[in-house]
Amino acid sequence: MKFIDLVEINVRAGRGGNGCVSFRREKYVPKGGPDGGDGGKGGDVFLEAVVGLETLADFEYSAHFNAEDGEHGRGKKQHGASGQDLVIPVPCGTVVWDSKTGFLLGDLTRPGERLLVARGGRGGRGNASFAKASHRAPKFAERGDPGEEAKLRLELKLIADVGLVGLPNAGKSSLLLALTNARPKTGPYPFTTLSPNLGVIEEEDLRIILADMPGVIEGAHQDKGLGLRFLRHIERTRFLIHVLDLSSGDLSHVIEQWNAIRREMGFYNPELLERPFIVVGNKIDLDEARSLSPKVQAEMERMSIPFFETSALTGEGTERLSSAIKEFASLHPRHETTSADRNLSVKTETAVLSKVAARILCVEEGIYEVQHPYLEKVVQRYDFNQDEAIRRFALLLKRFKVEAELTQAGARYGDTILIGGVPFEFQPDDLSQ
């Protein structure tokens, strides 16, 4: 399967069902009251981390997801059924961003973890909900609210304990093969590894996941070469193994390998430089590398950096390295985030409606726009083909003192008023009726 670690998707929650206008009509019940039921709530959209997915490739060809709409209400006070929630499976390690705002919505790392990304619309109330002693036969019902829509950026960061990093062709894939049960593609040319490969060291109750990262080159932090395809996947690792190619036999060349890797990691995320690490000098099966290894070891010891020499080809030194990895893993346990650290639902602002004044904007001469978070939303619930809907909304505008605000802003009788994109004719005298 093709490895994809960055995609954009569009999600839409279900629309709420409309409320019903209905009156009880039965034999021997001459004055049956209103019995229109409420509409059902639209389905929510969730992302859920699941085991078994290792890539976001499925989203490359299917990027639009819609939850089910709620059913409309019916007579005899029958409420519409709620729309079914939509649960979208994603790999563990998926980071979710709002593409429009850049806001981090959640980070799904544990199997079964869910993130609410779009809420279903509220179902509209049927006319039975509006009956009261002063108004026993309402001919009004609400429309359902539309479901939330969102454009999301999904970014996969592998969940691995150890990251193998190094320049292209340093022998990382071969070393992963020698240490674990992985079967990565290997070859004597740069960028053999086009995507991270995973391997596991297992021993009784110990399980350590190693990831061979695509080779880094100068400018990787600016997305050159495989760039961010490499750098993003080392952020979750507990510690790193720097793999150096000793085959050149040149100490200055090897030190430059080391500096290049550290430089690019620092440019991308300075915190990576604080990550615990060990250094491996690879390819000591070659004479040039074997003779150079003591010099590199001395240089690393001078900087108090643990150093190991290996040959991924022959397996020399890999057993000692494997023991060191296990010891390092016990010294640097994985940090487990708590529920308090996690943002598992999309946060939305809710205004204290009674305290929020409407804002009036003069679009052009004779056209005014009313901006109010509640009115802009609730106007969509009204069917203005119903006389009672017009009367109720007029009373709502009066409650929020919109008439006074419009008059103060210079609106005159007959001007066009826009609320949530819906046009009205300004008739201040009618509002008091």
Steps between C-alpha positions, in 0.01 A plus 500: 500500500618851416621692805313829538552707813329832415150548356207742509140385537160667513240393755137598544279404792136411439229764481232496767156390386219757469227523758147415388185714496213263568169492691327204650217391273297212634136407507329617817792742568366819341766733640817296495801708590839534330688171477794574268814319614860630516761426235788267582855619566750469216782249536840609636833432327782339699855394423610184681850359538513132406765232498602357162511823298850628427434764237247766396491363145127419516424873516688578179204385289214555745514840666133592559305356792138572596310382805133407478229767526237483771148399399214750492241501774153357429147531628375329816806650678734260324855631521737439212785254554847645552745461215767233540841623612788458255822353643806533273791264585851650499842359596625541855726806500272720288510871578188696397507869402232741384620592150333843502615624841811290558360403841612168646185293562648181641773239501381140478767269636318223687277232338131582541563867565235719333492863394175685426569713191149605392179516703165405353233768469225530759161370395227761454212506748153402383193711571408286802805651675362854461151440641418695816196630681507834315558340159344156473520447124845610375550457127873529527787250498873548478735378232792287605843660537765415241782278616847641553743482210877495523807467284760299688871435451604157621868453577638159591791487741622148560488372856841342547728467800825540310575694184796408277629818336784568264595619155373309194674164453642496852368145540200570724267257322757221507564566867126485573489165321790369709344616829134407444257298295446780250541445127580842360605569145875556485747602233831680440348833395349803674133508596447126484276568799218715367284447804561396862549129565411346834661212685454351847740372766301259718611317812249357748302804618728748322395647164698778335393645164779631277440725200742545213445856381560623144848648465540866582689745280600862548190718478264226618336744743401702190349182352790428267558138400255297705502788745210503739415142399802414713493757776137475609535129585777537753299732727329217690809286558639452850858508384703497179775293344730703276636270231830617349653355183871433573582364154671822384783451750502878547438629853406853390243355256342289774485793744331707230236224466438534870483880490268501197246277671505702823480827311189402306325362807572823688362715220182292489439468873765602756344262756627206292855594594410428863379149412725221645711328235784262425733491200569198280795478263385264223669297223805386705517192279691734264869557573471879473215505751669265747815710508298821543271368775743557796545864396125558484457326835761726657324807361166386640650413839641852511139625476377230746286338230442120505655343189456156343660352190301262280483327169142463391622274219678241720312561826817594687424719802121479459448280807687748719300785344172315562587463871583871518164589339313293761692667781440844348129424471476415870677826589271707277143369535228630273307793633133413527269792453194522721150589398559846640779552246282408209262703290243239398221724381477804282443801718243753382429843640157552652391854570305606804215597270314733728810714543613514136382805306430482130756672278361700208706536184396732214588298189390776260231762489168343597655160593596409858642177640416383853790307653411290803620142569160376614273683256714399201462137603137496609371677186573178311244317715207713383282422199384849399224358283321458833330816629567396856871458427516863387318618813725294732820620340384860518448457874846346529655803329313724741632297794856556383427872438595472133242761393652762728854415384398524134324832553805638680721381212284700255275230354169624360164343426529278190879448522638149448621323814725192472514248784701184437469565125118516518354835373219686679321828441540738792153579635551630854132573555413133437737378769285640773187325379 
